[in-house]
Amino acid sequence: MKLIKHVAILSSLIAPTLSYAAIPYHNETYQYTQPNGEVVSITLHGNTYYAEQRAHDGRLVVYDKSLGGLAYASVNKAGTELESLGILVSDKVHTGERVAHFDIRTEAGLSEKAIQTLVNQKQNELLPAIESPLLLSTQSANIETQVTGQIKGLTIIIDFPDERGSITKSQVERFLNDQNYTEFGNAQSVRGYFLEVSDNKLDYTNTVTAYYTAKKNKAYYADSSLSSTVRSQELIKEALDWLEYQQGFDFSTLSTNSSNQIRGLNIFYAGNSDSSWSKGLWPHMARLSPRFCADGVCTDRYQITDMRASLSIGTFVHESGHLITNWPDLYDYDGSSHGSVASYGVMGFGAIGTTNKFKPTPPVAHFRAIAGWDTVTELNPAVDQNAPKGVLAHTSGDHSSYKWTNPNNRNEAFYIEAIHQSGQNSEQPGQGLAIWHVDSRGSNSNEWYPYIQMEHADGNRDPENNRNRGDGTDLFMANGEFSNLYPNSLSSKGTNSLWWNGTDSGLSISGISAPAKTISFTIESSVIEPPKGETYRGTLSDKAQQIQPNGSWFQYAGGTISLDLTGPNNADFDLKLERWQGGRWTQVAISETPTSVESISYNAASGYYRIVVYSYSGAGDYTLIVNK
């Protein structure tokens, strides 16, 4: 009898549902005042969930509570966290000290595994853990909701007894609501951005309050010994109480979701954050706890950020993508890659660059489609027998796209659109024909199976390999070809028209014209007979396990579930079926032969299930076929 340890991996199920609200940083510099009064420059690389802080000479930095400031740091022996060296960071150059420009490679930081652990911890802090895999999936029902019409959010502006606001209420109102806006170097307002990318279908405006002056001086709220959710939420609750009880604000005038929760709650405060990363008043998004309720509505998520000396719309637009439309981030939180979409979409890095922070790139075609902003034409004859074929054309920015849907998995599709460096796309890294591989079961924590993958025309997958955030060779240009073999025939980590389970989608694109506002291309379509059952492939190391489908779970109405596993001849792979019962995963069926060929046939009741493939001994590739 084999002894198999039961491993509960609920965190692997809930992480994708929590991972959608982080602010990205790319070598971004902020100023921090040390307890001795010295102002030091710190450079960030990462996001809200994990960011590597480095001093001007490239050395690692961490907040030291005993010193009350930022100290030089080193990676501990276990490689799991940074430890303070007990010396405050200083920008002063000491005798004999060589100062280098910031370089992420100057000194090795934490491993990818350690960073992912810290990312998961931070997610649980900012967005409370869900006790069931059944709720709040941003990549299922919630994200499919169309977002049109008029939406009114609330923006509270805050200053402090010792630091008054330098940006006026009217400037904030123009920044958010003016249809013709160019102040502070912006090409448009927040409202103007959403009107443009939605083809005037979404009119997002904000009610801006008068300045609320906090009860205490700024240093109290910016206390870097405390997590960013502690004093920030105290400050937000102060301001909400002030609005309700002293200003008589009617919160029912704000747009809410189906649970009567405020959709757009934004807080701007005067000056800089005056905090170290993730501490004090550090900008972030989280849920307000306990929630505030008035006039029949309640709070849910909020975003808070510093106004500094000027305003740029990029970060506000990106965070509104979370608050208003429930779109997830499209970049990799653990820093092991830049995410496939990279700078080609606003929910990647398309809102934080030198120029696109003033004019963010549009949402990718899939997001515009599910928001109800674009006209989408189906191309797969297996889905629509009247689908067009032959020579087609698409015009950049015309609020339409093409789609090739997987008839055996309607959550998976290829989207096709032209991108020209003009209009709202003027700050894109390149131009040509864009092809997006979309599967709502994917996750941005897995750069090789993300929710949205850009099919890079050069086949190099530079963003996934952490080489850049998109470049001019990523889009398909003249004479480019996209099929089950081209640009390359790799079954994994490749660029081709295969579905994620490795089967041929039947999509073939050729005859692509040169980059222009309108691009023509030829669809050579064929109907592919869908395989019997759903096919999943994976690779196991010795004693390892994987969860299927694709690290997640599935809902089943009841009936027979048949599982067939085939693994390597020189290994012993086994198979389990688990059901969610009593707040945990419970084994309901198992197959444990001495080989890697396993089968399960189980008469399942209605419920939520997942499949565990695990190695009793040996390593290698496997194929799992699921019929239900």
C-alpha positions as CSV (number, residue, x, y, z in Angstrom):
1,M,0.0,0.0,0.0
2,K,1.5,3.3,-1.0
3,L,1.7,6.1,1.7
4,I,0.6,9.3,0.1
5,K,0.7,12.5,2.0
6,H,-2.4,14.7,1.7
7,V,-1.4,18.2,0.6
8,A,-4.0,20.9,0.8
9,I,-3.2,23.7,-1.6
10,L,-6.2,26.0,-1.2
11,S,-3.8,29.0,-1.7
12,S,-3.1,27.8,-5.2
13,L,-6.8,28.1,-5.9
14,I,-7.5,31.4,-4.4
15,A,-4.3,33.2,-5.5
16,P,-5.6,33.9,-9.1
17,T,-8.8,35.4,-7.6
18,L,-6.8,37.8,-5.4
19,S,-4.1,38.7,-7.8
20,Y,-5.6,41.6,-9.6
21,A,-4.7,44.9,-7.9
22,A,-1.1,45.7,-7.7
23,I,0.7,48.9,-8.8
24,P,3.8,48.2,-10.9
25,Y,7.2,49.8,-10.4
26,H,10.0,49.8,-12.9
27,N,13.2,51.4,-11.6
28,E,11.0,54.1,-10.0
29,T,12.7,56.4,-7.6
30,Y,11.2,57.8,-4.4
31,Q,12.6,60.0,-1.7
32,Y,12.7,58.9,1.9
33,T,13.6,61.0,5.0
34,Q,15.8,59.0,7.4
35,P,15.4,59.5,11.2
36,N,18.6,61.6,11.1
37,G,17.0,64.0,8.7
38,E,18.9,62.9,5.6
39,V,16.7,62.5,2.5
40,V,17.8,59.4,0.5
41,S,16.9,58.2,-3.0
42,I,15.5,54.7,-3.2
43,T,14.8,52.8,-6.4
44,L,12.0,50.3,-6.7
45,H,11.6,47.4,-9.0
46,G,8.4,45.3,-8.6
47,N,4.9,46.0,-7.5
48,T,2.6,46.5,-4.5
49,Y,2.9,42.8,-3.5
50,Y,6.7,42.7,-3.7
51,A,9.3,45.3,-4.7
52,E,13.0,45.2,-4.4
53,Q,14.4,48.4,-2.9
54,R,17.9,49.5,-3.6
55,A,20.1,52.4,-2.6
56,H,21.8,54.8,-5.1
57,D,24.9,52.4,-5.2
58,G,22.7,49.3,-6.0
59,R,22.8,47.8,-2.5
60,L,19.7,46.1,-1.2
61,V,17.5,48.1,1.3
62,V,15.0,47.1,3.9
63,Y,13.1,49.0,6.6
64,D,14.7,48.5,10.1
65,K,12.2,49.0,12.8
66,S,14.8,49.3,15.5
67,L,16.6,52.1,13.6
68,G,13.3,53.7,12.5
69,G,14.5,54.0,8.9
70,L,15.8,52.3,5.8
71,A,19.0,50.2,6.3
72,Y,21.3,48.3,4.0
73,A,20.3,44.7,3.8
74,S,21.5,41.2,2.7
75,V,19.7,38.0,1.9
76,N,19.5,35.7,4.9
77,K,21.1,32.2,4.8
78,A,17.8,30.5,4.0
79,G,17.4,32.8,1.1
80,T,13.8,33.6,2.1
81,E,14.0,37.3,3.3
82,L,16.1,40.4,3.6
83,E,17.9,41.1,6.9
84,S,19.0,44.5,8.0
85,L,22.8,45.1,8.4
86,G,22.0,47.7,11.0
87,I,23.4,50.7,9.0
88,L,21.1,53.5,7.8
89,V,21.2,54.1,4.1
90,S,23.0,57.3,3.1
91,D,23.4,59.0,-0.3
92,K,26.7,60.6,0.9
93,V,29.8,59.2,-0.8
94,H,32.3,58.2,1.8
95,T,36.1,58.1,1.2
96,G,37.1,55.1,-0.9
97,E,33.5,54.2,-1.7
98,R,32.7,53.6,-5.4
99,V,29.2,54.7,-6.4
100,A,27.5,52.8,-9.2
101,H,24.4,53.7,-11.1
102,F,21.4,51.6,-10.1
103,D,21.5,48.1,-11.6
104,I,19.2,45.3,-10.5
105,R,22.1,43.0,-11.0
106,T,24.5,44.8,-8.6
107,E,23.7,42.4,-5.8
108,A,21.6,39.3,-6.0
109,G,18.1,39.6,-4.4
110,L,15.7,37.0,-3.2
111,S,15.0,33.9,-5.3
112,E,11.8,33.6,-7.5
113,K,10.4,31.0,-5.0
114,A,11.0,33.3,-2.0
115,I,9.4,36.3,-3.8
116,Q,6.3,34.3,-4.8
117,T,5.9,33.3,-1.1
118,L,6.0,37.0,-0.1
119,V,3.7,37.9,-2.9
120,N,1.1,35.4,-1.6
121,Q,1.5,36.8,1.9
122,K,1.0,40.4,0.8
123,Q,-2.1,39.5,-1.3
124,N,-3.7,37.9,1.8
125,E,-3.0,41.1,3.7
126,L,-4.4,43.5,1.1
127,L,-7.3,41.4,0.0
128,P,-8.5,39.1,2.7
129,A,-8.3,35.3,2.0
130,I,-11.4,33.6,0.6
131,E,-12.5,30.5,2.6
132,S,-13.9,28.8,-0.5
133,P,-12.8,28.4,-4.1
134,L,-16.4,29.3,-5.2
135,L,-16.4,33.1,-4.9
136,L,-14.9,36.3,-6.4
137,S,-13.2,34.8,-9.5
138,T,-12.2,37.9,-11.5
139,Q,-11.6,35.6,-14.4
140,S,-15.2,34.1,-14.5
141,A,-18.6,35.7,-14.0
142,N,-17.5,39.1,-12.6
143,I,-15.2,39.9,-15.4
144,E,-17.7,39.0,-18.0
145,T,-20.1,41.8,-17.0
146,Q,-20.5,44.6,-19.5
147,V,-19.4,48.0,-18.3
148,T,-21.3,50.7,-20.1
149,G,-23.3,53.8,-19.4
150,Q,-22.6,56.5,-16.7
151,I,-20.6,55.4,-13.7
152,K,-19.9,57.9,-10.9
153,G,-17.0,57.4,-8.5
154,L,-15.9,59.3,-5.4
155,T,-12.5,60.9,-5.0
156,I,-11.6,62.3,-1.5
157,I,-8.7,64.7,-1.4
158,I,-6.9,64.9,2.0
159,D,-4.2,67.1,3.5
160,F,-2.7,67.4,6.9
161,P,-2.3,70.0,9.7
162,D,1.4,70.2,8.9
163,E,1.2,69.8,5.1
164,R,-1.5,71.5,3.1
165,G,-2.5,70.5,-0.4
166,S,-0.7,72.3,-3.2
167,I,-3.0,70.9,-6.0
168,T,-6.5,72.5,-5.9
169,K,-9.8,70.8,-5.9
170,S,-10.6,72.3,-9.3
171,Q,-7.3,70.8,-10.7
172,V,-8.3,67.4,-9.5
173,E,-11.8,67.8,-11.0
174,R,-10.3,68.7,-14.3
175,F,-7.8,65.8,-14.1
176,L,-10.7,63.4,-13.6
177,N,-13.6,64.8,-15.5
178,D,-12.7,67.2,-18.3
179,Q,-13.3,66.0,-21.8
180,N,-10.5,68.2,-23.2
181,Y,-7.7,68.1,-20.8
182,T,-3.9,68.7,-21.2
183,E,-2.8,69.9,-17.7
184,F,0.5,68.5,-16.2
185,G,1.5,67.1,-19.6
186,N,-1.5,64.7,-19.9
187,A,-3.1,64.0,-23.2
188,Q,-6.5,63.5,-21.7
189,S,-8.4,63.1,-18.4
190,V,-9.3,59.9,-16.8
191,R,-12.8,60.3,-18.1
192,G,-11.5,61.2,-21.6
193,Y,-9.4,57.9,-21.6
194,F,-12.4,55.7,-20.9
195,L,-14.7,57.6,-23.4
196,E,-12.0,57.0,-26.1
197,V,-11.3,53.4,-25.5
198,S,-14.9,52.4,-25.0
199,D,-16.2,54.2,-28.1
200,N,-18.1,56.6,-25.8
201,K,-19.9,53.6,-24.2
202,L,-18.5,54.2,-20.7
203,D,-18.7,57.7,-19.1
204,Y,-16.7,57.4,-15.9
205,T,-16.8,60.6,-13.8
206,N,-15.8,61.4,-10.2
207,T,-17.3,63.5,-7.5
208,V,-14.4,65.4,-5.9
209,T,-14.7,66.5,-2.2
210,A,-13.3,69.6,-0.6
211,Y,-10.1,69.0,1.2
212,Y,-10.5,67.0,4.4
213,T,-7.7,67.9,6.9
214,A,-6.6,64.9,8.8
215,K,-6.9,64.8,12.6
216,K,-3.1,64.3,13.1
217,N,0.1,65.4,11.4
218,K,1.2,63.4,8.4
219,A,4.0,61.6,10.1
220,Y,1.5,59.7,12.2
221,Y,-0.2,58.2,9.2
222,A,3.1,57.7,7.3
223,D,4.6,55.6,10.1
224,S,6.9,53.1,8.3
225,S,6.9,50.7,11.2
226,L,3.3,49.8,10.2
227,S,1.8,48.1,7.2
228,S,0.3,50.4,4.6
229,T,-3.2,49.2,5.4
230,V,-3.1,50.3,9.1
231,R,-2.9,54.1,9.2
232,S,-4.2,54.5,5.6
233,Q,-7.5,52.8,6.5
234,E,-7.7,54.9,9.7
235,L,-7.3,58.0,7.6
236,I,-9.9,56.9,5.0
237,K,-12.4,56.1,7.8
238,E,-11.8,59.6,9.3
239,A,-12.5,61.2,5.9
240,L,-15.7,59.0,5.3
241,D,-17.1,59.9,8.7
242,W,-16.4,63.6,8.0
243,L,-18.2,63.3,4.7
244,E,-21.2,61.6,6.3
245,Y,-21.6,63.5,9.6
246,Q,-20.2,67.0,8.9
247,Q,-20.6,67.4,5.1
248,G,-23.9,65.5,4.8
249,F,-22.7,63.8,1.6
250,D,-25.3,61.5,-0.1
251,F,-23.4,58.3,-0.8
252,S,-26.4,56.9,-2.7
253,T,-25.5,59.2,-5.6
254,L,-22.4,57.0,-6.3
255,S,-22.5,54.0,-8.7
256,T,-22.6,50.6,-7.0
257,N,-22.3,47.0,-8.0
258,S,-25.1,44.4,-7.5
259,S,-24.2,44.1,-3.8
260,N,-24.6,47.9,-3.3
261,Q,-20.9,48.4,-2.9
262,I,-19.3,51.6,-4.2
263,R,-17.5,50.9,-7.4
264,G,-15.0,53.7,-7.5
265,L,-13.5,54.9,-4.2
266,N,-10.4,56.9,-4.6
267,I,-8.2,58.8,-2.1
268,F,-5.6,61.5,-3.0
269,Y,-3.5,62.9,-0.3
270,A,-1.2,65.9,-0.3
271,G,2.5,65.6,-1.0
272,N,4.6,62.5,-1.3
273,S,4.0,59.2,0.6
274,D,6.8,59.9,3.1
275,S,6.9,56.2,3.7
276,S,9.0,53.2,2.8
277,W,7.7,50.7,0.4
278,S,4.4,49.0,1.6
279,K,4.5,50.9,4.9
280,G,2.6,53.9,6.3
281,L,0.9,55.8,3.5
282,W,2.4,53.8,0.6
283,P,0.0,53.9,-2.4
284,H,-2.0,50.7,-2.7
285,M,-5.4,49.1,-3.4
286,A,-7.2,47.0,-0.8
287,R,-10.5,46.3,0.8
288,L,-11.7,48.7,3.6
289,S,-12.1,46.7,6.8
290,P,-14.4,47.1,8.6
291,R,-16.4,48.5,5.7
292,F,-18.2,51.9,5.9
293,C,-21.9,52.1,5.1
294,A,-24.2,55.1,4.7
295,D,-27.3,55.9,2.6
296,G,-27.9,52.3,1.7
297,V,-24.5,51.6,0.2
298,C,-21.2,50.3,1.5
299,T,-17.5,50.4,0.7
300,D,-15.6,47.6,-0.9
301,R,-12.2,48.2,-2.5
302,Y,-10.4,51.6,-2.6
303,Q,-7.2,53.0,-4.0
304,I,-5.1,55.5,-2.2
305,T,-2.1,57.5,-3.6
306,D,-0.1,60.6,-3.2
307,M,-0.6,63.7,-5.3
308,R,3.0,64.9,-5.3
309,A,3.6,68.1,-7.2
310,S,1.8,67.1,-10.4
311,L,-0.7,64.5,-11.7
312,S,-0.5,61.9,-14.4
313,I,-3.5,59.7,-15.4
314,G,-1.7,56.4,-16.0
315,T,-1.8,54.8,-12.5
316,F,-5.3,56.2,-11.8
317,V,-6.6,54.7,-15.1
318,H,-4.9,51.3,-14.4
319,E,-6.4,51.1,-10.9
320,S,-9.8,52.1,-12.3
321,G,-9.5,49.1,-14.5
322,H,-9.6,47.0,-11.3
323,L,-12.2,49.0,-9.5
324,I,-14.7,49.7,-12.4
325,T,-14.3,46.8,-14.7
326,N,-12.8,44.0,-12.5
327,W,-9.9,43.5,-15.0
328,P,-6.9,41.7,-13.5
329,D,-3.3,42.7,-13.9
330,L,-1.5,41.2,-16.9
331,Y,2.1,41.3,-15.5
332,D,3.9,38.8,-13.4
333,Y,3.9,39.7,-9.7
334,D,7.0,37.7,-8.7
335,G,9.3,39.5,-11.1
336,S,10.4,36.3,-12.9
337,S,9.0,37.8,-16.1
338,H,7.3,41.0,-17.4
339,G,4.2,39.1,-18.4
340,S,3.4,38.3,-22.0
341,V,1.3,41.4,-22.7
342,A,4.0,43.7,-21.2
343,S,3.6,47.3,-22.4
344,Y,1.0,46.5,-25.1
345,G,-2.0,46.8,-22.7
346,V,-3.1,49.2,-19.9
347,M,-3.4,46.3,-17.4
348,G,0.2,45.3,-18.1
349,F,2.8,48.1,-18.2
350,G,0.9,50.3,-20.7
351,A,0.2,53.1,-18.2
352,I,3.5,53.6,-16.3
353,G,6.1,54.4,-18.9
354,T,7.7,57.8,-19.5
355,T,5.1,58.8,-22.1
356,N,2.2,56.4,-21.6
357,K,1.7,57.5,-18.1
358,F,0.3,60.7,-19.7
359,K,-1.5,58.7,-22.5
360,P,-2.1,55.1,-21.5
361,T,-2.4,52.4,-24.1
362,P,-5.9,50.9,-24.6
363,P,-7.1,47.6,-23.0
364,V,-6.4,44.6,-25.1
365,A,-9.1,43.4,-27.5
366,H,-10.5,40.8,-25.1
367,F,-11.1,43.2,-22.3
368,R,-12.8,45.7,-24.6
369,A,-15.0,42.9,-26.0
370,I,-16.2,41.6,-22.6
371,A,-16.8,45.1,-21.4
372,G,-19.3,45.5,-24.3
373,W,-17.2,48.2,-26.1
374,D,-16.2,46.4,-29.3
375,T,-17.9,44.6,-32.1
376,V,-16.4,41.1,-32.3
377,T,-16.6,38.9,-35.4
378,E,-16.2,35.1,-34.9
379,L,-13.9,33.4,-37.5
380,N,-14.0,29.8,-36.5
381,P,-16.4,27.8,-38.8
382,A,-16.7,25.2,-36.1
383,V,-18.4,27.8,-34.0
384,D,-20.1,29.9,-36.7
385,Q,-20.7,28.1,-40.0
386,N,-21.2,31.5,-41.6
387,A,-17.8,32.9,-40.4
388,P,-16.0,35.0,-42.9
389,K,-12.8,33.7,-44.5
390,G,-10.3,34.7,-47.2
391,V,-8.9,38.2,-47.2
392,L,-10.0,40.3,-44.3
393,A,-8.9,43.7,-42.9
394,H,-8.9,45.4,-39.5
395,T,-8.4,49.1,-38.7
396,S,-6.6,50.1,-35.6
397,G,-8.8,51.8,-33.0
398,D,-12.1,51.2,-34.8
399,H,-13.6,49.5,-31.7
400,S,-13.8,46.0,-33.3
401,S,-11.8,42.8,-33.3
402,Y,-11.8,39.3,-34.7
403,K,-12.1,36.1,-32.6
404,W,-11.3,32.4,-33.2
405,T,-13.0,30.5,-30.4
406,N,-12.2,27.0,-29.1
407,P,-15.4,25.0,-29.7
408,N,-14.4,22.5,-27.0
409,N,-13.6,25.3,-24.4
410,R,-15.5,28.6,-24.9
411,N,-13.2,30.2,-22.3
412,E,-10.3,30.0,-24.8
413,A,-9.9,32.0,-28.0
414,F,-7.5,33.9,-30.2
415,Y,-8.3,37.7,-30.7
416,I,-6.9,39.5,-33.7
417,E,-6.6,43.3,-34.1
418,A,-4.4,45.9,-35.9
419,I,-2.3,48.2,-33.8
420,H,-1.0,51.4,-35.4
421,Q,1.0,54.0,-33.5
422,S,-1.6,56.7,-33.7
423,G,-4.6,57.9,-31.7
424,Q,-4.9,56.1,-28.4
425,N,-2.2,53.6,-29.6
426,S,0.4,56.3,-30.2
427,E,2.6,55.2,-27.2
428,Q,2.6,51.4,-28.1
429,P,6.1,49.8,-28.4
430,G,5.4,48.8,-32.1
431,Q,2.8,48.4,-34.8
432,G,1.4,45.6,-36.9
433,L,-1.1,42.8,-36.4
434,A,-1.6,41.7,-32.8
435,I,-2.8,38.2,-31.9
436,W,-3.8,37.5,-28.3
437,H,-4.3,34.0,-26.9
438,V,-6.9,34.2,-24.2
439,D,-7.9,31.5,-21.7
440,S,-9.7,32.6,-18.5
441,R,-8.2,29.5,-16.7
442,G,-4.7,31.0,-17.0
443,S,-3.0,33.2,-14.4
444,N,-0.5,36.1,-14.5
445,S,1.6,34.2,-11.9
446,N,2.4,31.7,-14.7
447,E,4.2,33.4,-17.6
448,W,3.9,30.2,-19.7
449,Y,0.1,29.9,-19.2
450,P,-1.2,33.4,-18.5
451,Y,-4.8,34.6,-18.8
452,I,-3.8,36.6,-21.9
453,Q,-0.7,35.7,-23.9
454,M,0.6,37.9,-26.7
455,E,1.7,35.8,-29.6
456,H,5.0,37.5,-30.3
457,A,5.7,37.5,-34.0
458,D,9.5,37.2,-33.5
459,G,9.0,34.0,-31.5
460,N,11.5,35.2,-28.9
461,R,9.1,35.8,-26.0
462,D,11.3,38.6,-24.7
463,P,8.9,39.7,-21.9
464,E,8.3,36.2,-20.6
465,N,12.1,35.8,-20.5
466,N,12.5,39.1,-18.6
467,R,14.5,40.7,-21.4
468,N,12.2,43.7,-22.2
469,R,8.6,44.9,-21.8
470,G,7.7,44.6,-25.5
471,D,9.5,45.9,-28.6
472,G,8.9,46.7,-32.3
473,T,9.2,43.1,-33.5
474,D,6.4,41.7,-31.3
475,L,3.6,42.4,-33.8
476,F,3.1,40.6,-37.1
477,M,4.2,42.6,-40.2
478,A,4.4,42.2,-43.9
479,N,4.6,38.5,-45.0
480,G,4.2,37.3,-41.4
481,E,2.5,34.0,-40.8
482,F,0.7,32.5,-37.9
483,S,-0.3,28.8,-37.9
484,N,0.1,25.6,-35.9
485,L,3.8,25.7,-37.0
486,Y,4.8,29.3,-37.4
487,P,6.5,31.4,-36.1
488,N,7.8,28.2,-34.3
489,S,6.5,24.7,-33.7
490,L,7.4,24.4,-30.1
491,S,4.6,22.7,-28.2
492,S,5.4,24.7,-25.1
493,K,6.8,28.2,-24.7
494,G,6.2,28.6,-28.4
495,T,4.3,31.1,-30.7
496,N,1.7,29.3,-32.8
497,S,-2.0,28.6,-33.1
498,L,-2.2,25.5,-31.0
499,W,-4.7,25.4,-28.1
500,W,-3.2,25.2,-24.7
501,N,-3.8,21.5,-24.5
502,G,-1.5,21.1,-27.6
503,T,-4.2,20.4,-30.2
504,D,-4.5,22.2,-33.5
505,S,-7.0,25.1,-33.4
506,G,-7.3,25.2,-37.2
507,L,-6.4,28.9,-37.3
508,S,-4.0,29.9,-40.0
509,I,-3.1,33.5,-40.9
510,S,-1.0,34.5,-43.9
511,G,-0.6,37.4,-46.4
512,I,-0.3,40.0,-43.7
513,S,0.2,43.5,-45.1
514,A,2.7,46.1,-44.0
515,P,2.1,48.0,-40.8
516,A,-0.5,50.7,-41.4
517,K,-3.7,52.1,-39.9
518,T,-5.6,49.3,-41.7
519,I,-4.0,45.9,-42.1
520,S,-5.2,43.1,-44.4
521,F,-4.6,39.4,-43.9
522,T,-5.8,36.0,-45.2
523,I,-7.7,33.5,-43.0
524,E,-7.2,29.9,-44.2
525,S,-9.7,28.3,-42.0
526,S,-10.5,24.6,-41.5
527,V,-12.9,22.8,-39.2
528,I,-10.9,20.7,-36.7
529,E,-12.7,17.7,-35.2
530,P,-12.6,18.3,-31.4
531,P,-10.9,15.5,-29.5
532,K,-13.0,13.3,-27.2
533,G,-12.7,14.7,-23.7
534,E,-10.5,17.5,-22.5
535,T,-6.7,16.9,-22.7
536,Y,-4.2,18.3,-20.2
537,R,-0.5,17.9,-20.4
538,G,2.2,18.5,-17.7
539,T,5.6,17.6,-16.4
540,L,6.4,16.2,-13.0
541,S,9.6,15.9,-11.1
542,D,10.1,13.1,-8.6
543,K,7.6,13.1,-5.7
544,A,6.0,16.3,-7.2
545,Q,2.3,16.8,-7.9
546,Q,0.1,19.1,-10.1
547,I,-3.5,20.1,-9.9
548,Q,-5.7,19.9,-13.0
549,P,-7.5,21.5,-14.8
550,N,-4.6,24.0,-15.0
551,G,-4.0,24.4,-11.3
552,S,-7.7,25.1,-10.7
553,W,-11.0,23.4,-10.1
554,F,-14.3,22.9,-12.0
555,Q,-18.0,22.9,-11.2
556,Y,-19.9,19.8,-12.2
557,A,-23.7,19.3,-12.3
558,G,-23.4,15.6,-11.7
559,G,-22.8,12.4,-13.6
560,T,-19.8,10.2,-14.5
561,I,-16.3,11.7,-14.5
562,S,-13.8,9.6,-16.4
563,L,-10.1,10.2,-16.1
564,D,-7.3,8.5,-18.1
565,L,-3.6,9.2,-17.3
566,T,-0.6,8.2,-19.3
567,G,2.9,8.9,-18.0
568,P,6.5,7.7,-18.7
569,N,7.3,4.0,-18.7
570,N,10.2,4.4,-16.2
571,A,8.1,6.2,-13.6
572,D,5.1,5.6,-11.3
573,F,2.5,8.4,-11.6
574,D,-0.8,8.2,-9.8
575,L,-4.2,9.9,-10.0
576,K,-6.7,11.3,-7.5
577,L,-10.1,13.0,-7.8
578,E,-11.0,15.4,-5.0
579,R,-14.3,17.2,-4.1
580,W,-14.7,20.4,-2.1
581,Q,-16.6,19.4,1.1
582,G,-16.7,20.9,4.6
583,G,-14.4,23.7,3.7
584,R,-11.6,21.5,2.4
585,W,-10.6,19.2,-0.5
586,T,-11.6,15.6,0.2
587,Q,-10.5,12.5,-1.8
588,V,-13.4,10.7,-3.5
589,A,-11.5,8.4,-5.9
590,I,-7.9,7.2,-6.5
591,S,-5.9,5.1,-9.0
592,E,-2.5,3.8,-7.8
593,T,-1.2,1.1,-10.1
594,P,2.6,0.4,-10.1
595,T,2.7,2.0,-13.6
596,S,2.0,5.5,-14.9
597,V,-1.2,4.4,-16.7
598,E,-4.1,5.2,-14.4
599,S,-7.9,5.4,-14.8
600,I,-10.8,6.6,-12.7
601,S,-14.5,6.4,-13.4
602,Y,-16.5,8.1,-10.7
603,N,-20.3,8.7,-10.4
604,A,-20.1,12.3,-9.2
605,A,-22.8,14.3,-7.4
606,S,-23.2,18.0,-8.1
607,G,-20.3,20.0,-6.7
608,Y,-16.8,21.4,-7.1
609,Y,-13.9,19.0,-8.1
610,R,-10.2,19.0,-8.9
611,I,-7.8,16.4,-10.1
612,V,-4.4,15.6,-8.6
613,V,-1.6,14.0,-10.7
614,Y,1.4,13.1,-8.6
615,S,4.6,11.2,-8.8
616,Y,5.1,8.2,-6.5
617,S,8.5,7.8,-8.1
618,G,10.2,9.1,-11.2
619,A,9.8,12.1,-13.4
620,G,8.6,13.0,-16.9
621,D,5.7,14.2,-19.1
622,Y,2.1,13.0,-18.8
623,T,-1.2,13.3,-20.6
624,L,-4.5,13.4,-18.8
625,I,-7.8,13.0,-20.7
626,V,-11.0,14.1,-18.9
627,N,-14.5,13.1,-19.9
628,K,-17.5,14.4,-18.0
